[in-house]
Amino acid sequence: MIDIKQSMREILAAESRAIENIPVTDGYEDAIKLIVEAKNNGGKLVTSGMGKCGQIAENIARSEERRVG
């Protein structure tokens, strides 16, 4: 029989290792600064994607709608 709790621990540990291995570079900070600058100057952020990326783009749009009202 499958030990679901142990399986979940293994999956979470693997995901944690994957997240720890994401390279953090100046590019992230640069991108955020550009987005903030554009928004402060009345610009808009356009997102797109399919599948999971599309879901993330929709979440960004929805959170912006709630923030702006």
C-alpha positions in Angstrom: 0.0 0.0 0.0 1.2 3.5 -0.8 2.2 5.7 2.1 0.6 8.9 1.0 2.2 11.1 3.7 5.7 9.8 2.9 5.0 10.3 -0.8 3.9 13.9 -0.1 7.1 14.5 1.9 9.3 13.2 -0.9 7.5 15.4 -3.5 7.7 18.5 -1.3 11.4 17.8 -0.7 12.1 17.5 -4.4 10.1 20.7 -5.1 12.0 22.5 -2.4 15.3 21.5 -3.9 14.1 22.6 -7.3 13.2 26.0 -5.9 16.5 26.4 -4.1 18.3 25.8 -7.5 16.5 28.6 -9.3 19.3 31.1 -10.1 18.6 34.5 -8.5 20.2 37.1 -10.8 20.0 40.9 -11.2 17.6 40.2 -14.0 14.7 39.6 -11.6 15.3 43.0 -9.9 15.7 44.7 -13.2 12.4 43.2 -14.5 10.5 44.3 -11.3 11.9 47.8 -11.6 10.8 48.1 -15.2 7.3 46.8 -14.3 7.0 49.2 -11.4 8.3 52.1 -13.4 5.8 51.4 -16.2 2.9 51.1 -13.8 3.9 54.4 -12.0 3.9 56.1 -15.4 0.4 54.9 -16.3 1.5 51.9 -18.3 0.0 48.4 -18.4 1.5 45.0 -17.9 0.5 42.5 -20.6 0.7 38.8 -19.7 0.1 35.8 -21.8 0.6 32.0 -21.7 -0.9 28.6 -22.2 -1.4 26.0 -19.6 0.2 26.7 -16.2 1.8 29.9 -17.6 -1.7 31.1 -18.7 -3.1 30.4 -15.3 -0.4 32.5 -13.7 -1.0 35.3 -16.2 -4.7 35.2 -15.3 -3.9 35.3 -11.6 -1.7 38.3 -12.1 -4.5 40.1 -14.0 -7.1 39.2 -11.3 -4.9 40.4 -8.5 -4.3 43.7 -10.3 -8.0 44.1 -10.9 -8.7 43.7 -7.2 -5.8 46.0 -6.2 -7.0 48.8 -8.6 -10.7 48.2 -7.9 
